[in-house]
Amino acid sequence: MSPVPEPGPNATPPEVYRGIYGMPMFVTIPTADLAASVDFWTRGLGFIDLFSVPGQLSHMRRWAFQDALLVAGEPAHDTPAMTVSFSCVLSEIDGIAQACEQLSPGCTIGPRAMPWPTIDLEVRTPENTRVIFSAARGVDPSSDEADNLRNEGYLVPDATEKE
């Protein structure tokens, strides 16, 4: 079961996954205001509250294997904010940015084209977590960018190959 669609500019997102599985990875994020964090993660970032213990924790989920456990508690002030990255598709980037900006103006950076073939959106959540949404984008096979990627060992078709 792969939650990630085939990369590309026309990829469509899968539905939010509501099934139960053994989670191979998830992040635990302490928050001083659990309700505000759950609201931001659902209305801004597009997650669902899969399971919660009121006032204690909320298990947030987006696609399969995109899980975050928000827990009531004070974030550590002596460590840098956590960064977590999630795959998405290009058609989701602008909507996530707009929803987050409505909830917390100034909380986003981007979207921006990265040196590798993705468009990334950075979001700061109420608990000061740095969330990166990364969407694959197309690369013109005849571009300098494609040549550079091929020189670095990436499998990018050249301009003479048919897709």
N, C-alpha and C positions, 0 to 999 in steps of 0.2 A: 504494500500500500504506500504509494508515494504521494505526498500532499502537494508536491511542487510540480506545476505544469511545465511542459517543455519550454525552455527559455526562448524569448523572442518578443518583438514589439507588439504582436497581435495575440499574445497569450491571454487566456481568460482565467480568473481566479476560481479555485474550487470553493465549494460551500464551507461554512464553518463546520468543523467536525465535532459531533456530539457523542461519539462512541467512547467506550472505556477500553483502555489498553494499558499495558505496562509501559510507563513513560521512560524512554531511554535517556532523556535529559529534560530538565526544566530549571528555571531560575526562581529563587525565593527573594522577594523584595520587601523589606520592612517599610512601613509607612505610618506616619503620625496621624494621618486622617484616612482611614480605610475607605469610608464612604466616598470621599472626593476622588481617591485613586481609582476605585471601581467605576465611578461615573466617567472619569477621563478615559480609562482603558476601554470601556464599552462604547461610549458615544464618540470618542475621538479616534481611538486606534482600531476600532472594529472587532474587538474581542467579545466573547460572551462570558458571563459568570456561570461557569459549568457547575460549580458546587461551592457553597459557602457555609461557614459557621459564623452567624451574626456577631459582629464586633471582634472577631478573632482572625479570620482568614477568608480569602476568596480565591478559588482556583479559576484563573482566566484562561480562555482557549480561543484560538483563531483557527488555523488550519490544523490538520493532524500533526502532532509533534511540535506545535508552537504553543507551549504552556508556560504560564507564569503564576507563581503562588504569591499573592499579596498578603502579607501578614501584619497585624497591628503591632506597632512598636516603633521606637525611635530609630531612624537611620543613623548609622555610624557617622559621626562628624569628623573623625580623624582619618578617614579614607576617602579617596576620590569616588565620585558617583559611578555606579555600575553602568556598563554599556552592554546591551543585548541587541542582536540583529535578527530580523525576520525577513524571509523572502516574501515578495508580493509580485504583482504584475503591474505594468505601466498604467493600465486604466484605473488602478486604485490610488496611485500616488497623490494626484491633485485633490481627490475627495478626502483622503486622510489629512492632508495638510490643511484644507479648509475647515474640517470638523475640529481639528485640534486648535487652530487659531481662533475659532469662535469660542471655544471653551477657555483658552488661556493665551491671549494675544502675545505674540513674540516668542512662543515656545518652539517654533520650527526654524530650521535652517535648510534651505533648498526648496525644491528638488534641485540636484546638481548632477551633471555628468561626471562620472569618475574616470580615472585613467584606465580602468578595465571596463568592459562593456556593460555597465549598469548605470541606472539613474538612482541616486540615493536621496532619501529624505531623513533628516535628523529631527527627533522630537524630544524635548525635555518634559517629563511627566511631573505631576505634583509632588511625588516623592523624590524628585531629582534624578530619576533614572534616565539615561541617554538611550533612547530606542532608535535604531536605524532600520528603516524599511528600504530594501534593495530590490530593484526590478531590472531584469535583463532587458537590454535594448539591442537593436540591430546595429551591425557594423557594415559599412559599405566595403565590399571585398576589394575594391580598387583603391581604397584610401590609404594614406600614410599610417593611420591608426591600425588598420588591418595588417599592414606590413610589420609594424612594430610588435603587434600581438603575436604574429607568426614567428618573428625573430626571437620572441621570449618563450616559444614552445607551445603556444595556444593553437588549437585546431580551428583555424579560420579559413574557410574556402577562399581560393583566389578568384579573381574576376572571370577566369575562363571556365570554372567549374559550375555545373548546373546544380541548383538547389533541389 
